[in-house]
Amino acid sequence: MRAAYEDVDWAATALGPVEHWSPALRNAVDLTLHTQFPVTLLWGPEFVMVYNEAYVELIADKHPAALGAPAREVFPEAWDAIGPMMQSVLEGGGATWVEDEPVPLWRRGRLEEAYFTFSYSPVRGGPGRPIEGVLDIASETTRQVIDRRRLRTLGRLREILASLESADAILARGLATLRADAADFPAVELRPAQSMQGPLVVSKGVARLAIGPPRAGRGALEVRLSDHLEPDANYLGFLRLVATAIGQALDRVDAREAAQSFSEALQRSLLTAPPQQAGLDVAVRYQPAARVAQVGGDWYDAFAGPGGALTLVVGDVTGHDRRAAATMAQVRNLLRGVVYAGSGSPARSLAALDRAMAGLGMGEYATGVIAELEGTTLRWSNAGHPPPAVLAPDGGVRLLETAPEPLLGIAGGGRRDHEVTLEPGSAVVLYTDGLVERRDEPLDRGLVRLVAALEGLRGLDAEAICDRLLAQLGSRRDDDVALLVARTATAAGPPARG
């Protein structure tokens, strides 16, 4: 600093020639020049600046013109913030202390966003003597303040995106979160990325960042960079992290949707179309849960047994994932094999299935109903499942309720057959609990809704009954739904199509 001090015409400043400086000023200058911490003296009523070498880094290209100049001329952009504080100390108001204070500075060719922790202290010639100047001990904390802000933005962005399940929601909420940080994102939009040359392009104060590979068609973030921040590695690195966070959230949604699409296709491939027999009209439906397109353990089946009777099945393995779907496939196929091995009745078929599931160590449980429909005779056995319903030709509805029996997979549980004779033109309705069950209400209320819905479907064919039931009861479902309707013909001919 010697050359800089020698270049100043101190006699032309408010401090006067160096040889006329007061002992208090000389001592303060000596203290200032012999510390490595950034220090400046703000002397006299004009707050003339005298500072050390460490302080030069804080004011950058304001040096050397600031040496010997009034502080108001050096810091006009910040004077409203710091001027009153200096004046208060000079007038005896006591020392000040501020932490991470925003102090805008014109340096390096722009008005920079800057933060400082500093203290203004009075300087006297001795005890009881007047205050001659102000000692400023300062530390710049711009990097720490901005880094904390960016970590908060990035953390908030990741937290919000983690709960979203669609690409549109991720992009919309992501942009809204970034716009809330106007300091780093004065403006941000989503733009097409086809013309981008690389993952990051900076031009004319705008950064464009690809959200993902161009083939993904996700576009790019277009960010107008802050006029008050240097577009350095820290700033651009933060923008890359933001684009990566959004891209990873989209990757998660893509992976989930791909897995669900594959699993649903697999599950639907197992739920084959029912056979059609003379005098019978059979229709089936499967709908995944409404909240997201999940797969699960619900299934239906209909096939002609070895004796010619039509075997009807619905069941539900606990769960909404690929494991539940895989278990469902095993149970479905095991039951088909048991029936074709000549078990003799629905109850014996379920008992044999129990033994097979336990013997194979499947470790899963399920509910289910198996029924045999031969002519107008319906025989069935129920393993912990909601009761089948019968819609009579006159519109009356009967629930085939029986004493509770064990879930599927519990070997040694008692199984019983039940039998009813149907009127010609009756419809047998088998379903899983997703059709009738709702959260926070008893199953009985859902069964009442089912009965009420069926009472208005007299005279319709099986396909129409399925469609009407799903339209009336399936729109608020919280679970998968498997539905099977088998309707017998009447002497007058087939039922009407709805």
Secondary structure, 3 states (H helix, E strand, C coil): CHHHHHHCCHHHCCCCCHHHCCHHHHHHHHHHHCCCCCEEEEECCCCEEEECHHHHHHHHHHCCCCCCCEHHHHCHHHHHHHHHHHHHHHCCCCCCCEEEEECCEEECCEEECCEEEEEEEEEECCCCCCEEEEEEEEEECHHHHHHHHHHHHHHHHHHHHHCCCCHHHHHHHHHHHHHCCCCCCCEEEEECCCCCCCCEEEECCEEEEECCCHHHCCCEEEEECCCCCCCCHHHHHHHHHHHHHHHHHHHHHHHHHHHHHHHHHHHHHHCCCCCCCCCEEEEEEEECCCCCCCCCEEEEEEEECCCCCEEEEEEEECCCCHHHHHHHHHHHHHHHHHHHCCCCCHHHHHHHHHHHHHHCCCCCCEEEEEEEEECCEEEEEEECCCCCEEECCCCCEEECCCCCCCCECCCCCCCCCEEEECCCCCEEEEECHHHCCCCCCCHHHHHHHHHHHHHCCCCECHHHHHHHHHHHHCCCCCCCEEEEEEEECECCECCECC
